[in-house]
Amino acid sequence: MLSCLAVTLGPLDYLPLPFSPENFPDLFNPIWAAAVGLLIIQVVLYNVRTRQLHRHEPLATMQEWLLWTGLCVFGLIFVAALFRFYFFIVLGTILVGLATYVWIRFFRFPPLIEAYNDQLRRARFFSQARYKSPEATVRSRRTRPARRRR
């Protein structure tokens, strides 16, 4: 049987209330559980992706930025739920965290990744141009210097 709680306050009146199961019975458990789950997923994802991308520095750096953002945001949400911070702090943390994720992924690193891809493309082109002719891979015989007689 579902129990319906009467909503007696306006939307903005909930912002200064402490984030607790008594004040937010429908949001409290899902938010802190999602924060803990996403924190664990973020750490696992960082470990997997940095092992895969250890030779590609900009991509590994982006994963590190995402890790630290996740640690800060999800850790703050968990601490806010644990110590019953005001709801506007929890809501602000979520909004700033999501905005930071979007900024890192779609604004901060795409130009760096594009420059890195151009660098790899140039290196690959010059490597192919260097070994274009078959003679380029064959070592030439060195002539022995004439021996000096004393």
Secondary structure, 3 states (H helix, E strand, C coil): CCCCCCCCCCHHHHCCCECCCCCCCCCHHHHHHHHHHHHHHHHHHHHHHHHHCCCCHHHHHHHHHHHHHHHHHHHHHHHHHHCCCEHHHHHHHHHHHHHHHHHHHHHHCHHHHHHHHHHHHHHHHHHHHHCCCHHHHCCCCCCCCCCCCC
